[in-house]
Amino acid sequence: MDYVSALVPPVVMAALFIGVIVTIVKSQGGANKAKEDAAVDATLARAEQVEQTGLDRPVS
């Protein structure tokens, strides 16, 4: 019975790891992709705007 108690933790961890990977793969693309891309584009546009106006420089 020692071999069963030795094998249970790695098997449980492997199953959880596979579940995490499957969840990550399933969440890529689809309806959420457009929202995520829009959020990233808005953040990049704001960063470029701040950089161009010089608001990111500390006031001396």
mmCIF file as gemmi writes it, N, C-alpha and C atoms, coordinates in Angstrom:
data_model
loop_
_atom_site.group_PDB
_atom_site.id
_atom_site.type_symbol
_atom_site.label_atom_id
_atom_site.label_alt_id
_atom_site.label_comp_id
_atom_site.label_asym_id
_atom_site.label_entity_id
_atom_site.label_seq_id
_atom_site.pdbx_PDB_ins_code
_atom_site.Cartn_x
_atom_site.Cartn_y
_atom_site.Cartn_z
_atom_site.occupancy
_atom_site.B_iso_or_equiv
_atom_site.pdbx_formal_charge
_atom_site.auth_seq_id
_atom_site.auth_asym_id
_atom_site.pdbx_PDB_model_num
ATOM 1 N N . MET Axp A 1 ? 0.807 -1.202 0 1 0 ? 1 A 1
ATOM 2 C CA . MET Axp A 1 ? 0 0 0 1 0 ? 1 A 1
ATOM 3 C C . MET Axp A 1 ? 0.849 1.265 0 1 0 ? 1 A 1
ATOM 4 N N . ASP Axp A 2 ? 2.12 1.145 0.31 1 0 ? 2 A 1
ATOM 5 C CA . ASP Axp A 2 ? 2.994 2.317 0.281 1 0 ? 2 A 1
ATOM 6 C C . ASP Axp A 2 ? 3.115 2.888 -1.121 1 0 ? 2 A 1
ATOM 7 N N . TYR Axp A 3 ? 3.082 2.024 -2.124 1 0 ? 3 A 1
ATOM 8 C CA . TYR Axp A 3 ? 3.209 2.518 -3.499 1 0 ? 3 A 1
ATOM 9 C C . TYR Axp A 3 ? 1.996 3.348 -3.899 1 0 ? 3 A 1
ATOM 10 N N . VAL Axp A 4 ? 0.823 3.039 -3.367 1 0 ? 4 A 1
ATOM 11 C CA . VAL Axp A 4 ? -0.375 3.823 -3.693 1 0 ? 4 A 1
ATOM 12 C C . VAL Axp A 4 ? -0.246 5.221 -3.087 1 0 ? 4 A 1
ATOM 13 N N . SER Axp A 5 ? 0.162 5.31 -1.842 1 0 ? 5 A 1
ATOM 14 C CA . SER Axp A 5 ? 0.31 6.619 -1.215 1 0 ? 5 A 1
ATOM 15 C C . SER Axp A 5 ? 1.45 7.41 -1.837 1 0 ? 5 A 1
ATOM 16 N N . ALA Axp A 6 ? 2.421 6.73 -2.442 1 0 ? 6 A 1
ATOM 17 C CA . ALA Axp A 6 ? 3.515 7.422 -3.121 1 0 ? 6 A 1
ATOM 18 C C . ALA Axp A 6 ? 3.082 7.933 -4.493 1 0 ? 6 A 1
ATOM 19 N N . LEU Axp A 7 ? 2.137 7.27 -5.126 1 0 ? 7 A 1
ATOM 20 C CA . LEU Axp A 7 ? 1.716 7.659 -6.474 1 0 ? 7 A 1
ATOM 21 C C . LEU Axp A 7 ? 0.565 8.653 -6.502 1 0 ? 7 A 1
ATOM 22 N N . VAL Axp A 8 ? -0.211 8.74 -5.454 1 0 ? 8 A 1
ATOM 23 C CA . VAL Axp A 8 ? -1.39 9.61 -5.463 1 0 ? 8 A 1
ATOM 24 C C . VAL Axp A 8 ? -1.024 11.09 -5.645 1 0 ? 8 A 1
ATOM 25 N N . PRO Axp A 9 ? -0.097 11.66 -4.885 1 0 ? 9 A 1
ATOM 26 C CA . PRO Axp A 9 ? 0.196 13.095 -5.081 1 0 ? 9 A 1
ATOM 27 C C . PRO Axp A 9 ? 0.656 13.458 -6.494 1 0 ? 9 A 1
ATOM 28 N N . PRO Axp A 10 ? 1.569 12.71 -7.126 1 0 ? 10 A 1
ATOM 29 C CA . PRO Axp A 10 ? 1.947 13.076 -8.493 1 0 ? 10 A 1
ATOM 30 C C . PRO Axp A 10 ? 0.793 12.941 -9.494 1 0 ? 10 A 1
ATOM 31 N N . VAL Axp A 11 ? -0.047 11.956 -9.303 1 0 ? 11 A 1
ATOM 32 C CA . VAL Axp A 11 ? -1.182 11.772 -10.217 1 0 ? 11 A 1
ATOM 33 C C . VAL Axp A 11 ? -2.175 12.922 -10.058 1 0 ? 11 A 1
ATOM 34 N N . VAL Axp A 12 ? -2.436 13.331 -8.82 1 0 ? 12 A 1
ATOM 35 C CA . VAL Axp A 12 ? -3.357 14.452 -8.576 1 0 ? 12 A 1
ATOM 36 C C . VAL Axp A 12 ? -2.779 15.732 -9.157 1 0 ? 12 A 1
ATOM 37 N N . MET Axp A 13 ? -1.494 15.977 -8.946 1 0 ? 13 A 1
ATOM 38 C CA . MET Axp A 13 ? -0.86 17.182 -9.479 1 0 ? 13 A 1
ATOM 39 C C . MET Axp A 13 ? -0.869 17.17 -11.008 1 0 ? 13 A 1
ATOM 40 N N . ALA Axp A 14 ? -0.633 16.032 -11.613 1 0 ? 14 A 1
ATOM 41 C CA . ALA Axp A 14 ? -0.669 15.937 -13.075 1 0 ? 14 A 1
ATOM 42 C C . ALA Axp A 14 ? -2.072 16.238 -13.596 1 0 ? 14 A 1
ATOM 43 N N . ALA Axp A 15 ? -3.089 15.727 -12.943 1 0 ? 15 A 1
ATOM 44 C CA . ALA Axp A 15 ? -4.472 15.98 -13.374 1 0 ? 15 A 1
ATOM 45 C C . ALA Axp A 15 ? -4.807 17.462 -13.25 1 0 ? 15 A 1
ATOM 46 N N . LEU Axp A 16 ? -4.405 18.082 -12.15 1 0 ? 16 A 1
ATOM 47 C CA . LEU Axp A 16 ? -4.662 19.518 -11.984 1 0 ? 16 A 1
ATOM 48 C C . LEU Axp A 16 ? -3.899 20.338 -13.019 1 0 ? 16 A 1
ATOM 49 N N . PHE Axp A 17 ? -2.67 19.958 -13.308 1 0 ? 17 A 1
ATOM 50 C CA . PHE Axp A 17 ? -1.874 20.668 -14.306 1 0 ? 17 A 1
ATOM 51 C C . PHE Axp A 17 ? -2.516 20.57 -15.686 1 0 ? 17 A 1
ATOM 52 N N . ILE Axp A 18 ? -2.979 19.389 -16.032 1 0 ? 18 A 1
ATOM 53 C CA . ILE Axp A 18 ? -3.658 19.204 -17.324 1 0 ? 18 A 1
ATOM 54 C C . ILE Axp A 18 ? -4.924 20.06 -17.372 1 0 ? 18 A 1
ATOM 55 N N . GLY Axp A 19 ? -5.65 20.131 -16.262 1 0 ? 19 A 1
ATOM 56 C CA . GLY Axp A 19 ? -6.854 20.97 -16.213 1 0 ? 19 A 1
ATOM 57 C C . GLY Axp A 19 ? -6.536 22.442 -16.418 1 0 ? 19 A 1
ATOM 58 N N . VAL Axp A 20 ? -5.439 22.917 -15.823 1 0 ? 20 A 1
ATOM 59 C CA . VAL Axp A 20 ? -5.04 24.315 -16.002 1 0 ? 20 A 1
ATOM 60 C C . VAL Axp A 20 ? -4.669 24.585 -17.451 1 0 ? 20 A 1
ATOM 61 N N . ILE Axp A 21 ? -3.911 23.692 -18.056 1 0 ? 21 A 1
ATOM 62 C CA . ILE Axp A 21 ? -3.51 23.866 -19.456 1 0 ? 21 A 1
ATOM 63 C C . ILE Axp A 21 ? -4.733 23.866 -20.365 1 0 ? 21 A 1
ATOM 64 N N . VAL Axp A 22 ? -5.654 22.965 -20.139 1 0 ? 22 A 1
ATOM 65 C CA . VAL Axp A 22 ? -6.873 22.909 -20.965 1 0 ? 22 A 1
ATOM 66 C C . VAL Axp A 22 ? -7.667 24.204 -20.81 1 0 ? 22 A 1
ATOM 67 N N . THR Axp A 23 ? -7.78 24.723 -19.608 1 0 ? 23 A 1
ATOM 68 C CA . THR Axp A 23 ? -8.501 25.979 -19.375 1 0 ? 23 A 1
ATOM 69 C C . THR Axp A 23 ? -7.83 27.138 -20.091 1 0 ? 23 A 1
ATOM 70 N N . ILE Axp A 24 ? -6.515 27.198 -20.041 1 0 ? 24 A 1
ATOM 71 C CA . ILE Axp A 24 ? -5.786 28.271 -20.721 1 0 ? 24 A 1
ATOM 72 C C . ILE Axp A 24 ? -6.002 28.191 -22.223 1 0 ? 24 A 1
ATOM 73 N N . VAL Axp A 25 ? -5.908 27.003 -22.776 1 0 ? 25 A 1
ATOM 74 C CA . VAL Axp A 25 ? -6.078 26.846 -24.224 1 0 ? 25 A 1
ATOM 75 C C . VAL Axp A 25 ? -7.505 27.199 -24.646 1 0 ? 25 A 1
ATOM 76 N N . LYS Axp A 26 ? -8.483 26.783 -23.861 1 0 ? 26 A 1
ATOM 77 C CA . LYS Axp A 26 ? -9.88 27.08 -24.208 1 0 ? 26 A 1
ATOM 78 C C . LYS Axp A 26 ? -10.196 28.566 -24.119 1 0 ? 26 A 1
ATOM 79 N N . SER Axp A 27 ? -9.511 29.287 -23.237 1 0 ? 27 A 1
ATOM 80 C CA . SER Axp A 27 ? -9.816 30.704 -23.064 1 0 ? 27 A 1
ATOM 81 C C . SER Axp A 27 ? -9.129 31.58 -24.11 1 0 ? 27 A 1
ATOM 82 N N . GLN Axp A 28 ? -8.302 31.014 -24.941 1 0 ? 28 A 1
ATOM 83 C CA . GLN Axp A 28 ? -7.639 31.786 -25.987 1 0 ? 28 A 1
ATOM 84 C C . GLN Axp A 28 ? -8.598 31.965 -27.161 1 0 ? 28 A 1
ATOM 85 N N . GLY Axp A 29 ? -8.673 33.181 -27.658 1 0 ? 29 A 1
ATOM 86 C CA . GLY Axp A 29 ? -9.522 33.448 -28.822 1 0 ? 29 A 1
ATOM 87 C C . GLY Axp A 29 ? -10.982 33.538 -28.435 1 0 ? 29 A 1
ATOM 88 N N . GLY Axp A 30 ? -11.834 33.398 -29.419 1 0 ? 30 A 1
ATOM 89 C CA . GLY Axp A 30 ? -13.269 33.442 -29.165 1 0 ? 30 A 1
ATOM 90 C C . GLY Axp A 30 ? -13.769 34.857 -28.945 1 0 ? 30 A 1
ATOM 91 N N . ALA Axp A 31 ? -14.877 34.963 -28.22 1 0 ? 31 A 1
ATOM 92 C CA . ALA Axp A 31 ? -15.525 36.248 -27.989 1 0 ? 31 A 1
ATOM 93 C C . ALA Axp A 31 ? -14.671 37.157 -27.108 1 0 ? 31 A 1
ATOM 94 N N . ASN Axp A 32 ? -13.913 36.588 -26.203 1 0 ? 32 A 1
ATOM 95 C CA . ASN Axp A 32 ? -13.108 37.409 -25.297 1 0 ? 32 A 1
ATOM 96 C C . ASN Axp A 32 ? -11.89 38.014 -25.989 1 0 ? 32 A 1
ATOM 97 N N . LYS Axp A 33 ? -11.466 37.428 -27.109 1 0 ? 33 A 1
ATOM 98 C CA . LYS Axp A 33 ? -10.263 37.908 -27.776 1 0 ? 33 A 1
ATOM 99 C C . LYS Axp A 33 ? -10.417 39.36 -28.221 1 0 ? 33 A 1
ATOM 100 N N . ALA Axp A 34 ? -11.558 39.722 -28.764 1 0 ? 34 A 1
ATOM 101 C CA . ALA Axp A 34 ? -11.774 41.092 -29.227 1 0 ? 34 A 1
ATOM 102 C C . ALA Axp A 34 ? -11.712 42.079 -28.063 1 0 ? 34 A 1
ATOM 103 N N . LYS Axp A 35 ? -12.308 41.715 -26.928 1 0 ? 35 A 1
ATOM 104 C CA . LYS Axp A 35 ? -12.274 42.6 -25.757 1 0 ? 35 A 1
ATOM 105 C C . LYS Axp A 35 ? -10.856 42.747 -25.227 1 0 ? 35 A 1
ATOM 106 N N . GLU Axp A 36 ? -10.12 41.637 -25.164 1 0 ? 36 A 1
ATOM 107 C CA . GLU Axp A 36 ? -8.752 41.699 -24.664 1 0 ? 36 A 1
ATOM 108 C C . GLU Axp A 36 ? -7.871 42.522 -25.603 1 0 ? 36 A 1
ATOM 109 N N . ASP Axp A 37 ? -8.037 42.318 -26.912 1 0 ? 37 A 1
ATOM 110 C CA . ASP Axp A 37 ? -7.249 43.083 -27.877 1 0 ? 37 A 1
ATOM 111 C C . ASP Axp A 37 ? -7.571 44.574 -27.787 1 0 ? 37 A 1
ATOM 112 N N . ALA Axp A 38 ? -8.837 44.905 -27.605 1 0 ? 38 A 1
ATOM 113 C CA . ALA Axp A 38 ? -9.229 46.31 -27.492 1 0 ? 38 A 1
ATOM 114 C C . ALA Axp A 38 ? -8.625 46.944 -26.241 1 0 ? 38 A 1
ATOM 115 N N . ALA Axp A 39 ? -8.595 46.204 -25.146 1 0 ? 39 A 1
ATOM 116 C CA . ALA Axp A 39 ? -8.015 46.728 -23.908 1 0 ? 39 A 1
ATOM 117 C C . ALA Axp A 39 ? -6.52 46.974 -24.074 1 0 ? 39 A 1
ATOM 118 N N . VAL Axp A 40 ? -5.834 46.056 -24.73 1 0 ? 40 A 1
ATOM 119 C CA . VAL Axp A 40 ? -4.393 46.217 -24.953 1 0 ? 40 A 1
ATOM 120 C C . VAL Axp A 40 ? -4.138 47.39 -25.884 1 0 ? 40 A 1
ATOM 121 N N . ASP Axp A 41 ? -4.921 47.512 -26.95 1 0 ? 41 A 1
ATOM 122 C CA . ASP Axp A 41 ? -4.759 48.63 -27.885 1 0 ? 41 A 1
ATOM 123 C C . ASP Axp A 41 ? -4.988 49.967 -27.183 1 0 ? 41 A 1
ATOM 124 N N . ALA Axp A 42 ? -5.992 50.041 -26.324 1 0 ? 42 A 1
ATOM 125 C CA . ALA Axp A 42 ? -6.272 51.288 -25.603 1 0 ? 42 A 1
ATOM 126 C C . ALA Axp A 42 ? -5.12 51.637 -24.662 1 0 ? 42 A 1
ATOM 127 N N . THR Axp A 43 ? -4.571 50.646 -24.004 1 0 ? 43 A 1
ATOM 128 C CA . THR Axp A 43 ? -3.452 50.89 -23.091 1 0 ? 43 A 1
ATOM 129 C C . THR Axp A 43 ? -2.221 51.359 -23.849 1 0 ? 43 A 1
ATOM 130 N N . LEU Axp A 44 ? -1.946 50.732 -24.992 1 0 ? 44 A 1
ATOM 131 C CA . LEU Axp A 44 ? -0.796 51.142 -25.804 1 0 ? 44 A 1
ATOM 132 C C . LEU Axp A 44 ? -0.981 52.549 -26.362 1 0 ? 44 A 1
ATOM 133 N N . ALA Axp A 45 ? -2.203 52.859 -26.795 1 0 ? 45 A 1
ATOM 134 C CA . ALA Axp A 45 ? -2.467 54.197 -27.322 1 0 ? 45 A 1
ATOM 135 C C . ALA Axp A 45 ? -2.278 55.249 -26.233 1 0 ? 45 A 1
ATOM 136 N N . ARG Axp A 46 ? -2.746 54.956 -25.035 1 0 ? 46 A 1
ATOM 137 C CA . ARG Axp A 46 ? -2.569 55.899 -23.921 1 0 ? 46 A 1
ATOM 138 C C . ARG Axp A 46 ? -1.094 56.071 -23.58 1 0 ? 46 A 1
ATOM 139 N N . ALA Axp A 47 ? -0.345 55.003 -23.594 1 0 ? 47 A 1
ATOM 140 C CA . ALA Axp A 47 ? 1.086 55.091 -23.296 1 0 ? 47 A 1
ATOM 141 C C . ALA Axp A 47 ? 1.807 55.922 -24.349 1 0 ? 47 A 1
ATOM 142 N N . GLU Axp A 48 ? 1.431 55.759 -25.61 1 0 ? 48 A 1
ATOM 143 C CA . GLU Axp A 48 ? 2.045 56.554 -26.677 1 0 ? 48 A 1
ATOM 144 C C . GLU Axp A 48 ? 1.682 58.029 -26.521 1 0 ? 48 A 1
ATOM 145 N N . GLN Axp A 49 ? 0.431 58.301 -26.156 1 0 ? 49 A 1
ATOM 146 C CA . GLN Axp A 49 ? -0.014 59.681 -25.984 1 0 ? 49 A 1
ATOM 147 C C . GLN Axp A 49 ? 0.752 60.347 -24.841 1 0 ? 49 A 1
ATOM 148 N N . VAL Axp A 50 ? 0.915 59.646 -23.74 1 0 ? 50 A 1
ATOM 149 C CA . VAL Axp A 50 ? 1.647 60.183 -22.598 1 0 ? 50 A 1
ATOM 150 C C . VAL Axp A 50 ? 3.094 60.431 -22.981 1 0 ? 50 A 1
ATOM 151 N N . GLU Axp A 51 ? 3.658 59.519 -23.737 1 0 ? 51 A 1
ATOM 152 C CA . GLU Axp A 51 ? 5.057 59.66 -24.164 1 0 ? 51 A 1
ATOM 153 C C . GLU Axp A 51 ? 5.226 60.874 -25.08 1 0 ? 51 A 1
ATOM 154 N N . GLN Axp A 52 ? 4.274 61.094 -25.976 1 0 ? 52 A 1
ATOM 155 C CA . GLN Axp A 52 ? 4.383 62.203 -26.92 1 0 ? 52 A 1
ATOM 156 C C . GLN Axp A 52 ? 4.186 63.549 -26.234 1 0 ? 52 A 1
ATOM 157 N N . THR Axp A 53 ? 3.327 63.599 -25.242 1 0 ? 53 A 1
ATOM 158 C CA . THR Axp A 53 ? 3.069 64.879 -24.574 1 0 ? 53 A 1
ATOM 159 C C . THR Axp A 53 ? 4.092 65.167 -23.492 1 0 ? 53 A 1
ATOM 160 N N . GLY Axp A 54 ? 4.887 64.201 -23.137 1 0 ? 54 A 1
ATOM 161 C CA . GLY Axp A 54 ? 5.942 64.412 -22.142 1 0 ? 54 A 1
ATOM 162 C C . GLY Axp A 54 ? 5.445 64.397 -20.727 1 0 ? 54 A 1
ATOM 163 N N . LEU Axp A 55 ? 4.274 63.83 -20.474 1 0 ? 55 A 1
ATOM 164 C CA . LEU Axp A 55 ? 3.718 63.796 -19.133 1 0 ? 55 A 1
ATOM 165 C C . LEU Axp A 55 ? 4.392 62.755 -18.253 1 0 ? 55 A 1
ATOM 166 N N . ASP Axp A 56 ? 5.199 61.919 -18.858 1 0 ? 56 A 1
ATOM 167 C CA . ASP Axp A 56 ? 5.83 60.87 -18.073 1 0 ? 56 A 1
ATOM 168 C C . ASP Axp A 56 ? 7.141 61.325 -17.433 1 0 ? 56 A 1
ATOM 169 N N . ARG Axp A 57 ? 7.573 62.563 -17.727 1 0 ? 57 A 1
ATOM 170 C CA . ARG Axp A 57 ? 8.814 63.073 -17.156 1 0 ? 57 A 1
ATOM 171 C C . ARG Axp A 57 ? 8.532 63.709 -15.794 1 0 ? 57 A 1
ATOM 172 N N . PRO Axp A 58 ? 9.371 63.462 -14.809 1 0 ? 58 A 1
ATOM 173 C CA . PRO Axp A 58 ? 9.152 64.095 -13.509 1 0 ? 58 A 1
ATOM 174 C C . PRO Axp A 58 ? 9.406 65.59 -13.561 1 0 ? 58 A 1
ATOM 175 N N . VAL Axp A 59 ? 8.677 66.339 -12.774 1 0 ? 59 A 1
ATOM 176 C CA . VAL Axp A 59 ? 8.818 67.787 -12.726 1 0 ? 59 A 1
ATOM 177 C C . VAL Axp A 59 ? 9.979 68.118 -11.798 1 0 ? 59 A 1
ATOM 178 N N . SER Axp A 60 ? 10.917 68.975 -12.28 1 0 ? 60 A 1
ATOM 179 C CA . SER Axp A 60 ? 12.071 69.323 -11.453 1 0 ? 60 A 1
ATOM 180 C C . SER Axp A 60 ? 11.832 70.632 -10.747 1 0 ? 60 A 1
